[in-house]
Amino acid sequence: MIRRLFIANRGEIALRVIRSAQRLGIVTILGASESDKDSLPARLADEVAIIGPAPAAQSYLDVAAVVAAARAARADAVHPGYGFLSENAGFARDLAAAGIIFVGPDPAGLDAMGDKLAARRVATEAGLPVVPGGEAADANAAMARALETGFPVLLKAVAGGGGKGMKRVTCAEDLPAAISMAMSEAQASFGNPAVYVERFIGSGRHVEVQVLGDGENAIHLGTRDCSIQRRFQKLVEEAPAPDLPDAVRAGLEDAAVKLTKRLSYRGAGTVEFLVDAETHDYFFLEMNARIQVEHPVTEAITGIDLVEQQLLVAGGAKLTLDQSMIRPHGHAIEVRINAEDPAEDFRPAPGVVTRAAWPAGPGIRIDSHIARGGVVPPFYDSLIGKLIVHGQSRAEAVAGMARALAALRIEGVPTTTGLHRRIMADPRFMAGGVDTRFFENFV
Amino acid sequence: MSTLTPEDVAEIVAILDGTPYASLEIATSRFRLRVARESGDANPARAEWSQEWDYGAPASAMRDAATPGVPVLDAVPDGLASVPAPLPGVFYHAPAPGAPPFVAVGDTVSADTVVGIVETMKLMNPVHAGVAGKVTAFCVANAVMVETGTALLHISPT
């Protein structure tokens, strides 16, 4: 049973965790950096602890500072959100040593999935197909790997996710520059510069399966499609994944549950697959051992509060849900509203939001920490809110999203709103089932 | 603690939806909420609503946000070109901690030479010299927060 929950994150996910925890009667303590001390999550949390100065390396990524703050706050559990320390096994171990519950899988589970090589091995053992590739400690090793798998290759942060440190490299000549940039981003985002080299598959869809486990039992909550990505950053997500044969969907879900059970996984997780858009062959990519940005689309179609499930399992309870109780209904779409300047090639645009009129109404959900006067600091990522629309059918969800976006007004910083309006009007998106190259032919 | 929840907003909108009212403003000691019917859809049954929350952001937050980091430096000395920060963020001289810097004073650069990176929102943005010449000075120390347009280094064009 968790009574005092420390939230080691910021922005919309911090607020979202605070809301579910408060509904469960849990006292919330937000661990905030100096630059977030007046943020909406800080105002709505029951208590606030300042963990350090604005740069993430000295606050949200500082394991010792966060553990010390959680101890001082007498927290019995820490929710890490996504990004930052959410998949850091050392952090989970230090919390355990301090007698504090980490809301997530146990450190061994984090190690198994956080190390992409180990994850591939476990996935292969569980019978899941994988994409050719491997880890590279430095630029020379990366080159050797790339020559093995053949160009083009994809560079990914071993410790990470979320597209940070991810680069596509088409020829050997470009590799040295790309690898140093990818390693720097990996270091900045996850505190670990190691990079993973993987064969790049041309026409692929990014489909993932939400899972929940309690160490013994595991269930899935259906698929999500996150193929609409710009520079490997997800922009639009939907559930369920559209335009997939039933047998393929069932195959993905079964594979995800198999892996979750094999890991004796505890908590919420996401098993990511690359699905060939034409043949529907699928490959295991990675498992994200945390709540994900796009989790609300799954919540919208299943009616399950995933953060609540995380907190219950972390508190020691067994899953009270079984597979037969998961009855997805309708279709949901999420768009990420980022503070980015479309006129400057979507460069991040920190600043102060002078007006935030979010859409409202039936089927609409807003997950945002930004109200009038909300600050978008230059130190963190550019997400200022998520707009989620649920409809009885995909067509209804797309139309509802288009109307909701028409009502959305953010002033003070440029945003991706206009881009999303154009995506919703794109015939390929309206038809459904696009691959990750969507933006190559987007005007 | 009782706060304004998304469920509260949904209920308020549902109530208003069945009325001719176009907007509603609620102010409490804790927050202000404005819910409004967005014009543009002639059919009121399909109207979209908007929600604006105001938790009274302190003026200090607005002020701090307006002037973070180091100020834009002095004018460029005669005959030199300055390389401005392309966006706000933290300026780094080297690709990684401990690594050699991209360029040093005295180095010859072309317009495309990467002279540093600005880390903004966890993305590393390369800074190009923009002009061919010789690096004469760094105007900003390593790992310092800069604003858009801050002069990062000076180049003597060739």
Chai-1 contact restraints between the chains, C-beta under 6 A:
chainA,res_idxA,chainB,res_idxB,connection_type,confidence,min_distance_angstrom,max_distance_angstrom,comment,restraint_id
A,D38,B,P58,contact,1.0,0.0,6.0,A-B,restraint_1
A,D38,B,A61,contact,1.0,0.0,6.0,A-B,restraint_2
A,R43,B,Y55,contact,1.0,0.0,6.0,A-B,restraint_3
A,L44,B,T3,contact,1.0,0.0,6.0,A-B,restraint_4
A,D46,B,M1,contact,1.0,0.0,6.0,A-B,restraint_5
A,K164,B,K122,contact,1.0,0.0,6.0,A-B,restraint_6
A,S180,B,P95,contact,1.0,0.0,6.0,A-B,restraint_7
A,M181,B,M124,contact,1.0,0.0,6.0,A-B,restraint_8
A,S184,B,P95,contact,1.0,0.0,6.0,A-B,restraint_9
A,S184,B,A96,contact,1.0,0.0,6.0,A-B,restraint_10
A,S184,B,M124,contact,1.0,0.0,6.0,A-B,restraint_11
A,E185,B,M124,contact,1.0,0.0,6.0,A-B,restraint_12
A,A188,B,E119,contact,1.0,0.0,6.0,A-B,restraint_13
A,A188,B,K122,contact,1.0,0.0,6.0,A-B,restraint_14
A,S189,B,K122,contact,1.0,0.0,6.0,A-B,restraint_15
A,R347,B,L87,contact,1.0,0.0,6.0,A-B,restraint_16
A,P348,B,T120,contact,1.0,0.0,6.0,A-B,restraint_17
A,P348,B,M121,contact,1.0,0.0,6.0,A-B,restraint_18
A,P350,B,P88,contact,1.0,0.0,6.0,A-B,restraint_19
A,V352,B,M62,contact,1.0,0.0,6.0,A-B,restraint_20
A,V352,B,A65,contact,1.0,0.0,6.0,A-B,restraint_21
A,A357,B,S50,contact,1.0,0.0,6.0,A-B,restraint_22
A,A357,B,E52,contact,1.0,0.0,6.0,A-B,restraint_23
A,W358,B,Q51,contact,1.0,0.0,6.0,A-B,restraint_24
A,P359,B,E48,contact,1.0,0.0,6.0,A-B,restraint_25
A,P359,B,S50,contact,1.0,0.0,6.0,A-B,restraint_26
A,A360,B,V9,contact,1.0,0.0,6.0,A-B,restraint_27
A,A360,B,V13,contact,1.0,0.0,6.0,A-B,restraint_28
A,A360,B,W49,contact,1.0,0.0,6.0,A-B,restraint_29
A,A360,B,S50,contact,1.0,0.0,6.0,A-B,restraint_30
A,A360,B,Q51,contact,1.0,0.0,6.0,A-B,restraint_31
A,G361,B,V13,contact,1.0,0.0,6.0,A-B,restraint_32
A,G361,B,W49,contact,1.0,0.0,6.0,A-B,restraint_33
A,A371,B,W53,contact,1.0,0.0,6.0,A-B,restraint_34
A,A371,B,D54,contact,1.0,0.0,6.0,A-B,restraint_35
A,A371,B,Y55,contact,1.0,0.0,6.0,A-B,restraint_36
A,R372,B,D54,contact,1.0,0.0,6.0,A-B,restraint_37
A,G373,B,A57,contact,1.0,0.0,6.0,A-B,restraint_38
A,G373,B,M62,contact,1.0,0.0,6.0,A-B,restraint_39
A,V375,B,A61,contact,1.0,0.0,6.0,A-B,restraint_40
A,V375,B,A65,contact,1.0,0.0,6.0,A-B,restraint_41
A,P378,B,P88,contact,1.0,0.0,6.0,A-B,restraint_42
A,P378,B,G89,contact,1.0,0.0,6.0,A-B,restraint_43
A,P378,B,T120,contact,1.0,0.0,6.0,A-B,restraint_44
A,D381,B,M121,contact,1.0,0.0,6.0,A-B,restraint_45
A,D381,B,K122,contact,1.0,0.0,6.0,A-B,restraint_46
A,S382,B,M121,contact,1.0,0.0,6.0,A-B,restraint_47
A,R403,B,E48,contact,1.0,0.0,6.0,A-B,restraint_48
A,A407,B,E38,contact,1.0,0.0,6.0,A-B,restraint_49
A,A407,B,E48,contact,1.0,0.0,6.0,A-B,restraint_50
A,A407,B,S50,contact,1.0,0.0,6.0,A-B,restraint_51
